[in-house]
Amino acid sequence: MPVTLAEIVIAEGLLTAAQLARVVEVADASRLPMVVPLLRDHSVDEVALVAAFKKHLRITTLDPAKVEFDSDALRELSLDDCRRLRALPLSLGLYGTGPRLLRVAMADPTDTVSVAELEYLSDCQVEPVLVTLSAVEEMIETAYRHFVTEVMKRSEMVRPPAPASGKPAFVRPSTAPHHRLAEESAQLQVKALVNLLVEKGLFSRAEYESSLAALKSSEGPAKAPRVAKSKKAQSGKA
């Protein structure tokens, strides 16, 4: 029974042996999962490939329309790694005393090299879930945009109207992190958030600094405050 992408493709007559050899060559040279050049360079139909996988494997398939993104799962892998491996974390679980289980959407569930790398990066046991290549690529971008929005919302502090004393009062978020970030200064919170997003590969520090410089430039130079002259200075000038 075929157990690899190459064996399944040959068994189903989706490519010839010569075409498959070229796919392997391109995948190795570009350091991409083999399923990418197979579908993009040789016009193999995605639906036909999914049907071939389902015929030869006992594998769970995913309906992209019913996916609910899991922030805990997304934290296990960076955006860059997901883009490179064409894999999206779906859910994170812990069963008994065993290792954590990370369910991951993949276009090639037989890609043992990518699965091993995903397990190394996440320190989890990985369970592949089958989905088309175009769907997993689209979901990766959507999921991490959703993740960034959620992280930013959770980091916001709620600022109610000032009390009678005139001093501003702050209300901590209902779910404070273990390190009690809400008690730190606003500047430190922003710095921590930027570091987290850079670490997750959502943008680079150079892109952040460029955006910050552009924002400062658009606001123009700060005007110096007007200082009222003292009566003594005014009389001396007179």
C-alpha positions as CSV (number, residue, x, y, z in Angstrom):
1,M,0.0,0.0,0.0
2,P,1.5,3.4,-1.0
3,V,2.5,5.5,2.0
4,T,4.3,8.5,0.5
5,L,3.3,11.3,-1.8
6,A,5.5,10.0,-4.5
7,E,4.1,6.5,-4.3
8,I,0.5,7.7,-4.3
9,V,1.1,10.0,-7.3
10,I,2.6,7.2,-9.3
11,A,-0.1,4.7,-8.2
12,E,-2.9,7.0,-9.3
13,G,-1.2,8.0,-12.6
14,L,-1.1,11.7,-11.7
15,L,2.5,12.1,-12.9
16,T,5.1,10.0,-14.8
17,A,8.3,8.8,-13.1
18,A,10.2,11.4,-15.1
19,Q,7.9,14.2,-14.0
20,L,8.1,13.1,-10.4
21,A,11.9,13.1,-10.5
22,R,11.7,16.8,-11.7
23,V,9.3,17.6,-8.8
24,V,11.8,16.1,-6.3
25,E,14.7,18.1,-7.9
26,V,12.8,21.4,-7.7
27,A,11.6,20.8,-4.1
28,D,15.1,20.0,-3.0
29,A,16.6,23.1,-4.7
30,S,14.0,25.5,-3.4
31,R,13.7,23.8,0.0
32,L,9.9,23.5,-0.3
33,P,7.5,20.7,0.5
34,M,7.3,18.4,-2.5
35,V,3.5,19.0,-2.8
36,V,4.2,22.7,-3.8
37,P,6.0,22.1,-7.1
38,L,3.9,19.0,-7.8
39,L,0.7,21.2,-7.9
40,R,2.1,24.4,-9.1
41,D,4.5,23.3,-11.8
42,H,2.7,20.2,-13.2
43,S,-0.9,21.3,-13.0
44,V,-2.0,18.3,-10.9
45,D,-5.5,19.0,-9.7
46,E,-5.8,19.7,-5.9
47,V,-9.1,17.9,-5.6
48,A,-7.7,14.8,-7.4
49,L,-4.7,14.8,-5.0
50,V,-7.0,15.0,-2.0
51,A,-9.1,12.1,-3.3
52,A,-5.9,10.1,-3.9
53,F,-4.8,10.7,-0.3
54,K,-8.2,9.7,1.1
55,K,-8.0,6.5,-1.1
56,H,-4.7,5.4,0.2
57,L,-4.6,6.8,3.8
58,R,-6.8,6.8,6.8
59,I,-6.6,10.6,7.3
60,T,-8.9,13.3,8.7
61,T,-9.9,15.9,6.1
62,L,-10.6,19.5,6.9
63,D,-13.4,21.8,5.7
64,P,-11.8,25.3,5.5
65,A,-15.2,26.9,5.9
66,K,-15.6,25.4,9.4
67,V,-12.2,26.2,10.8
68,E,-12.1,28.1,14.1
69,F,-8.6,29.5,14.7
70,D,-7.0,28.6,18.1
71,S,-4.7,31.3,19.5
72,D,-3.0,28.8,21.8
73,A,-2.1,26.6,18.8
74,L,-1.0,29.5,16.7
75,R,1.5,30.5,19.4
76,E,3.4,27.2,18.9
77,L,4.6,28.1,15.4
78,S,5.7,31.4,13.8
79,L,4.1,32.8,10.7
80,D,7.4,32.3,8.7
81,D,7.6,28.6,9.6
82,C,3.9,28.0,8.7
83,R,4.4,29.7,5.3
84,R,7.6,27.7,4.6
85,L,6.1,24.4,5.6
86,R,2.6,25.1,4.3
87,A,1.2,24.0,7.6
88,L,-1.3,25.7,10.0
89,P,-1.8,24.8,13.7
90,L,-5.4,24.1,14.4
91,S,-5.7,23.0,18.0
92,L,-3.5,22.1,21.0
93,G,-4.4,19.4,23.5
94,L,-2.9,17.4,26.3
95,Y,-4.1,13.9,27.0
96,G,-3.2,12.3,30.3
97,T,0.5,12.3,31.1
98,G,1.6,12.1,27.4
99,P,3.1,14.9,25.2
100,R,1.0,17.8,24.0
101,L,-0.8,17.1,20.7
102,L,-0.8,19.7,18.0
103,R,-3.3,19.2,15.1
104,V,-1.9,20.7,12.0
105,A,-3.5,21.3,8.6
106,M,-1.2,20.1,5.8
107,A,-1.5,19.6,2.0
108,D,0.7,16.5,2.3
109,P,0.2,14.5,5.5
110,T,2.8,12.0,4.3
111,D,5.6,14.6,4.5
112,T,7.5,13.1,7.4
113,V,10.3,15.6,7.1
114,S,8.0,18.6,7.6
115,V,6.1,16.7,10.4
116,A,9.4,16.1,12.2
117,E,10.4,19.8,11.9
118,L,7.0,20.9,13.2
119,E,7.4,18.6,16.2
120,Y,10.8,20.0,16.8
121,L,9.7,23.6,16.6
122,S,6.6,23.2,18.7
123,D,7.8,20.5,21.1
124,C,4.5,18.7,20.5
125,Q,3.4,15.5,18.9
126,V,1.9,16.5,15.5
127,E,-1.3,15.1,14.0
128,P,-1.7,16.0,10.3
129,V,-5.1,17.0,9.0
130,L,-5.6,17.0,5.2
131,V,-6.5,20.1,3.3
132,T,-5.8,21.5,-0.2
133,L,-2.6,23.5,-0.7
134,S,-4.5,26.7,-1.7
135,A,-6.7,26.4,1.3
136,V,-3.9,26.0,3.8
137,E,-2.0,28.9,2.3
138,E,-5.0,31.2,2.6
139,M,-5.9,30.1,6.1
140,I,-2.3,30.8,7.3
141,E,-2.6,34.4,6.3
142,T,-6.1,34.8,7.7
143,A,-5.3,33.0,11.0
144,Y,-2.2,35.1,11.9
145,R,-4.0,38.4,11.0
146,H,-6.7,37.2,13.4
147,F,-4.1,36.3,16.0
148,V,-2.4,39.7,15.8
149,T,-5.7,41.5,16.3
150,E,-6.6,39.4,19.3
151,V,-3.2,39.9,20.9
152,M,-3.5,43.7,20.5
153,K,-7.0,43.8,21.9
154,R,-6.0,41.8,25.0
155,S,-3.0,44.1,25.6
156,E,-5.2,47.2,25.7
157,M,-5.9,48.8,29.1
158,V,-9.4,50.0,29.9
159,R,-9.4,53.7,30.8
160,P,-12.7,54.7,32.6
161,P,-13.7,58.3,33.4
162,A,-11.4,60.0,35.9
163,P,-12.6,59.9,39.5
164,A,-13.5,63.0,41.6
165,S,-9.9,63.3,42.8
166,G,-8.8,64.1,39.2
167,K,-6.3,61.2,39.2
168,P,-6.8,58.7,36.3
169,A,-7.9,55.3,37.3
170,F,-7.0,52.1,35.4
171,V,-8.9,48.9,35.3
172,R,-6.9,45.8,34.8
173,P,-8.0,43.3,32.0
174,S,-10.2,40.5,33.3
175,T,-7.6,37.9,32.2
176,A,-4.2,39.2,33.3
177,P,-1.1,37.3,32.3
178,H,0.9,35.5,35.0
179,H,3.6,38.1,34.9
180,R,1.0,40.9,35.4
181,L,1.9,42.9,32.4
182,A,-0.9,45.4,33.1
183,E,1.0,46.7,36.1
184,E,3.9,47.8,33.9
185,S,4.3,51.1,32.1
186,A,2.5,51.7,28.8
187,Q,5.9,52.0,27.1
188,L,7.1,48.6,28.4
189,Q,3.8,47.0,27.3
190,V,4.2,48.3,23.8
191,K,7.9,47.1,23.7
192,A,6.8,43.6,24.9
193,L,4.1,43.4,22.3
194,V,6.4,44.4,19.5
195,N,9.0,41.9,20.6
196,L,6.3,39.1,20.7
197,L,5.1,40.0,17.2
198,V,8.6,40.1,15.8
199,E,9.4,36.8,17.4
200,K,6.3,35.2,15.8
201,G,7.4,36.5,12.4
202,L,4.5,38.8,11.8
203,F,6.8,41.6,10.9
204,S,10.5,42.4,11.2
205,R,12.0,45.0,13.5
206,A,13.2,46.9,10.5
207,E,9.7,47.1,9.2
208,Y,8.5,48.3,12.6
209,E,11.2,51.0,12.8
210,S,10.5,52.1,9.2
211,S,6.7,52.4,10.0
212,L,7.5,54.4,13.2
213,A,9.8,56.8,11.3
214,A,7.2,57.3,8.6
215,L,4.6,58.1,11.3
216,K,6.8,60.6,13.0
217,S,7.6,62.2,9.6
218,S,3.9,62.5,8.7
219,E,3.2,64.3,12.0
220,G,5.8,67.0,11.3
221,P,8.3,68.5,13.7
222,A,7.0,69.2,17.2
223,K,6.4,72.8,17.9
224,A,8.3,74.3,20.8
225,P,6.1,75.5,23.6
226,R,5.6,79.2,24.0
227,V,7.2,80.5,27.2
228,A,5.7,83.7,28.7
229,K,8.2,86.3,29.5
230,S,8.5,87.5,33.0
231,K,7.6,91.0,33.9
232,K,11.2,91.7,35.0
233,A,12.5,90.6,31.6
234,Q,9.9,92.7,29.8
235,S,10.7,95.8,31.9
236,G,14.4,95.3,31.2
237,K,13.9,95.2,27.5
238,A,11.8,98.3,27.7
